[in-house]
Amino acid sequence: MGCGRNDDVADVRRHDNCICEVVRAIRRIQDIRDDRDCDDCRTDCFLTPLGSLVSPSRQRANTRVFMLMNDEGDPFKAMFNQRRRRNNSNEQGNDCASCFSVFFRVQNVFDNCCATLQVLEPRDRQGNRVNLFKHGKLDFNAMCEVERFEATGSCVTVDLKCFCAIQCVRDVFIECDED
C-alpha cells in the first residue's frame, strides 16, 4: 500500500486517512458555501467559506481546485477528453500531452475513502489551454502559467489512501458541462 502504510493493519477505520478527510472537507465546503473564520494560510484546504482561496477579493466560487501527490511528492495526473465545449482557434488540437492534468475537483466521496474526481483543464490568463507536460515530464514552469480552470467532463475514481499529500490551489467557479 502507498505512503509507507503497513498492509497488515487489520483495523482500518473509516476516518483514519488525512487525505480522505481533507477531500471530504472540500466536498462539504463546496456544498455548504457559508461564511466562517479565515486563516492566515491562503491555500489551507480547510479554509471556509468557499471563495476564501481567491485573492485579493472574494468572488463567486463553486469549486476548490486541488492537486494530489504520491509518496515521492510527484503530482498525480489524469487524462481528460480533449473534446471542447467551445472552440478556440488558437489551440493546438492533437497534442496528446495536452490532455493530461494534475488539477481536480471532487465530485463525490464514498465507501472507505474512495472519491470521484473531475479532471480540470488548466488554462492561462487569456483562456488558452496550458500544456503541463513536455516530452512526457511535468513542466513546473508551465504550471506557473495556469490562471484558470475548465471542466472537462472526464472523471477518475481514486483510492484516497494511496496519496500522501494534497495541495489546494484556488477557489473558482467552474461551469459544469451539460452533456
C-alpha positions as a Markdown table, in Angstrom:
| # | Residue | x | y | z |
|---|---|---|---|---|
| 1 | Met | 0.0 | 0.0 | 0.0 |
| 2 | Gly | 1.2 | 3.6 | -0.7 |
| 3 | Cys | 2.8 | 6.1 | 1.7 |
| 4 | Gly | 4.6 | 3.5 | 3.8 |
| 5 | Arg | 1.5 | 2.1 | 5.3 |
| 6 | Asn | 1.5 | -1.5 | 6.6 |
| 7 | Asp | -0.7 | -3.9 | 4.7 |
| 8 | Asp | -1.1 | -6.0 | 7.9 |
| 9 | Val | -3.2 | -3.4 | 9.6 |
| 10 | Ala | -6.5 | -5.2 | 10.3 |
| 11 | Asp | -8.5 | -2.4 | 11.8 |
| 12 | Val | -8.9 | 0.2 | 9.0 |
| 13 | Arg | -11.3 | 2.8 | 10.4 |
| 14 | Arg | -13.4 | 4.9 | 8.1 |
| 15 | His | -11.7 | 8.2 | 9.2 |
| 16 | Asp | -8.0 | 7.2 | 9.5 |
| 17 | Asn | -6.7 | 8.8 | 6.4 |
| 18 | Cys | -5.8 | 12.5 | 6.3 |
| 19 | Ile | -6.1 | 12.9 | 2.5 |
| 20 | Cys | -9.5 | 11.3 | 2.7 |
| 21 | Glu | -10.6 | 13.7 | 5.4 |
| 22 | Val | -9.3 | 16.7 | 3.5 |
| 23 | Val | -11.2 | 15.7 | 0.4 |
| 24 | Arg | -14.3 | 15.0 | 2.4 |
| 25 | Ala | -13.9 | 18.5 | 3.9 |
| 26 | Ile | -13.5 | 20.1 | 0.5 |
| 27 | Arg | -16.7 | 18.4 | -0.6 |
| 28 | Arg | -18.6 | 19.7 | 2.5 |
| 29 | Ile | -17.2 | 23.2 | 1.9 |
| 30 | Gln | -18.3 | 23.1 | -1.8 |
| 31 | Asp | -21.7 | 22.0 | -0.6 |
| 32 | Ile | -22.1 | 24.5 | 2.2 |
| 33 | Arg | -20.6 | 27.7 | 0.9 |
| 34 | Asp | -21.3 | 29.7 | 4.1 |
| 35 | Asp | -19.2 | 32.4 | 5.8 |
| 36 | Arg | -16.9 | 31.4 | 8.6 |
| 37 | Asp | -13.5 | 32.3 | 10.0 |
| 38 | Cys | -10.5 | 33.0 | 7.8 |
| 39 | Asp | -7.0 | 31.6 | 8.3 |
| 40 | Asp | -3.5 | 33.0 | 7.6 |
| 41 | Cys | -2.7 | 30.2 | 5.2 |
| 42 | Arg | -4.2 | 31.3 | 1.9 |
| 43 | Thr | -4.2 | 27.7 | 0.5 |
| 44 | Asp | -5.3 | 25.8 | 3.5 |
| 45 | Cys | -7.8 | 23.1 | 2.3 |
| 46 | Phe | -9.9 | 23.6 | 5.4 |
| 47 | Leu | -10.4 | 27.3 | 4.8 |
| 48 | Thr | -14.0 | 28.3 | 4.7 |
| 49 | Pro | -16.1 | 29.7 | 3.1 |
| 50 | Leu | -15.7 | 28.5 | -0.5 |
| 51 | Gly | -14.1 | 31.5 | -2.2 |
| 52 | Ser | -11.6 | 32.1 | 0.6 |
| 53 | Leu | -8.7 | 30.9 | -1.6 |
| 54 | Val | -9.4 | 33.6 | -4.1 |
| 55 | Ser | -7.1 | 36.6 | -3.9 |
| 56 | Pro | -7.3 | 39.5 | -3.4 |
| 57 | Ser | -11.1 | 39.7 | -3.1 |
| 58 | Arg | -13.8 | 37.1 | -2.9 |
| 59 | Gln | -15.8 | 36.1 | -5.9 |
| 60 | Arg | -18.5 | 33.5 | -6.7 |
| 61 | Ala | -17.0 | 30.1 | -6.4 |
| 62 | Asn | -18.3 | 26.5 | -6.5 |
| 63 | Thr | -15.0 | 24.5 | -6.7 |
| 64 | Arg | -11.9 | 24.2 | -4.6 |
| 65 | Val | -9.2 | 23.1 | -7.1 |
| 66 | Phe | -6.6 | 20.8 | -5.7 |
| 67 | Met | -3.6 | 18.5 | -6.5 |
| 68 | Leu | -2.8 | 15.1 | -5.0 |
| 69 | Met | 0.8 | 13.9 | -4.5 |
| 70 | Asn | 2.2 | 10.4 | -4.2 |
| 71 | Asp | 4.7 | 9.3 | -1.6 |
| 72 | Glu | 7.6 | 10.7 | -3.7 |
| 73 | Gly | 6.0 | 14.1 | -3.9 |
| 74 | Asp | 5.0 | 13.8 | -7.6 |
| 75 | Pro | 1.6 | 15.2 | -8.6 |
| 76 | Phe | -1.0 | 12.7 | -9.6 |
| 77 | Lys | -2.1 | 13.1 | -13.2 |
| 78 | Ala | -5.1 | 12.0 | -15.2 |
| 79 | Met | -6.1 | 12.2 | -18.8 |
| 80 | Phe | -9.1 | 14.1 | -20.0 |
| 81 | Asn | -11.2 | 14.1 | -23.2 |
| 82 | Gln | -10.0 | 16.9 | -25.5 |
| 83 | Arg | -13.5 | 17.4 | -26.9 |
| 84 | Arg | -14.2 | 21.0 | -26.2 |
| 85 | Arg | -17.4 | 22.7 | -25.2 |
| 86 | Arg | -16.2 | 25.8 | -27.0 |
| 87 | Asn | -13.8 | 26.1 | -29.9 |
| 88 | Asn | -10.7 | 28.2 | -29.5 |
| 89 | Ser | -8.8 | 28.5 | -32.8 |
| 90 | Asn | -5.6 | 29.4 | -31.0 |
| 91 | Glu | -5.3 | 25.9 | -29.5 |
| 92 | Gln | -3.3 | 23.0 | -31.0 |
| 93 | Gly | -5.7 | 20.2 | -31.5 |
| 94 | Asn | -3.9 | 16.8 | -31.4 |
| 95 | Asp | -1.1 | 17.1 | -28.9 |
| 96 | Cys | -1.8 | 14.1 | -26.5 |
| 97 | Ala | 0.4 | 15.6 | -23.8 |
| 98 | Ser | -2.0 | 18.5 | -23.5 |
| 99 | Cys | -4.8 | 16.1 | -22.5 |
| 100 | Phe | -3.3 | 15.4 | -19.0 |
| 101 | Ser | -3.9 | 17.5 | -15.9 |
| 102 | Val | -2.9 | 17.5 | -12.3 |
| 103 | Phe | -5.8 | 19.6 | -11.2 |
| 104 | Phe | -9.0 | 18.2 | -9.8 |
| 105 | Arg | -12.5 | 19.0 | -8.4 |
| 106 | Val | -14.1 | 16.5 | -6.0 |
| 107 | Gln | -17.4 | 15.2 | -7.3 |
| 108 | Asn | -18.2 | 12.5 | -4.7 |
| 109 | Val | -16.6 | 10.7 | -1.7 |
| 110 | Phe | -17.9 | 7.3 | -0.9 |
| 111 | Asp | -17.1 | 3.9 | 0.8 |
| 112 | Asn | -13.8 | 3.7 | 2.6 |
| 113 | Cys | -12.0 | 6.8 | 1.2 |
| 114 | Cys | -12.8 | 6.4 | -2.5 |
| 115 | Ala | -13.6 | 9.5 | -4.5 |
| 116 | Thr | -14.7 | 10.5 | -7.9 |
| 117 | Leu | -12.7 | 13.5 | -9.1 |
| 118 | Gln | -13.3 | 15.6 | -12.2 |
| 119 | Val | -10.1 | 16.4 | -14.1 |
| 120 | Leu | -9.8 | 20.1 | -14.7 |
| 121 | Glu | -8.2 | 21.5 | -17.8 |
| 122 | Pro | -5.6 | 24.2 | -17.0 |
| 123 | Arg | -5.9 | 27.5 | -18.8 |
| 124 | Asp | -3.8 | 30.6 | -18.9 |
| 125 | Arg | -4.9 | 34.2 | -18.2 |
| 126 | Gln | -6.3 | 34.5 | -21.8 |
| 127 | Gly | -8.2 | 31.2 | -21.6 |
| 128 | Asn | -5.8 | 29.2 | -23.7 |
| 129 | Arg | -5.0 | 25.6 | -22.8 |
| 130 | Val | -1.8 | 25.2 | -20.9 |
| 131 | Asn | 0.3 | 22.1 | -21.8 |
| 132 | Leu | 1.6 | 20.9 | -18.4 |
| 133 | Phe | 3.7 | 18.1 | -19.9 |
| 134 | Lys | 6.7 | 18.5 | -22.1 |
| 135 | His | 8.3 | 15.3 | -23.5 |
| 136 | Gly | 6.4 | 13.2 | -21.0 |
| 137 | Lys | 7.5 | 15.1 | -18.0 |
| 138 | Leu | 5.6 | 17.6 | -15.9 |
| 139 | Asp | 6.8 | 21.1 | -16.7 |
| 140 | Phe | 6.8 | 23.1 | -13.5 |
| 141 | Asn | 7.3 | 26.4 | -15.4 |
| 142 | Ala | 4.1 | 25.7 | -17.3 |
| 143 | Met | 2.3 | 25.2 | -14.0 |
| 144 | Cys | 3.1 | 28.8 | -13.2 |
| 145 | Glu | 1.1 | 29.9 | -16.3 |
| 146 | Val | -2.1 | 28.4 | -15.0 |
| 147 | Glu | -4.6 | 31.1 | -14.1 |
| 148 | Arg | -8.0 | 29.4 | -14.9 |
| 149 | Phe | -9.6 | 26.0 | -14.9 |
| 150 | Glu | -12.3 | 24.5 | -17.1 |
| 151 | Ala | -14.4 | 21.4 | -16.5 |
| 152 | Thr | -13.6 | 18.5 | -18.8 |
| 153 | Gly | -16.4 | 16.1 | -18.1 |
| 154 | Ser | -13.7 | 13.4 | -17.6 |
| 155 | Cys | -13.6 | 11.8 | -14.2 |
| 156 | Val | -11.4 | 9.4 | -12.4 |
| 157 | Thr | -12.2 | 7.3 | -9.3 |
| 158 | Val | -9.3 | 7.0 | -6.8 |
| 159 | Asp | -8.5 | 5.4 | -3.5 |
| 160 | Leu | -7.6 | 8.4 | -1.4 |
| 161 | Lys | -5.4 | 6.2 | 0.9 |
| 162 | Cys | -2.9 | 5.9 | -1.9 |
| 163 | Phe | -1.8 | 9.6 | -1.7 |
| 164 | Cys | 0.5 | 11.3 | 0.8 |
| 165 | Ala | -0.2 | 15.0 | 0.2 |
| 166 | Ile | -2.9 | 17.3 | -1.0 |
| 167 | Gln | -2.4 | 20.9 | -2.0 |
| 168 | Cys | -5.4 | 23.2 | -2.5 |
| 169 | Val | -4.8 | 25.7 | -5.3 |
| 170 | Arg | -7.6 | 28.1 | -5.7 |
| 171 | Asp | -11.4 | 28.5 | -5.3 |
| 172 | Val | -13.0 | 29.1 | -8.7 |
| 173 | Phe | -16.4 | 29.0 | -10.4 |
| 174 | Ile | -16.5 | 26.0 | -12.8 |
| 175 | Glu | -19.1 | 26.0 | -15.4 |
| 176 | Cys | -20.3 | 22.4 | -15.4 |
| 177 | Asp | -20.8 | 20.5 | -18.7 |
| 178 | Glu | -24.5 | 19.9 | -19.5 |
| 179 | Asp | -23.7 | 17.0 | -21.9 |
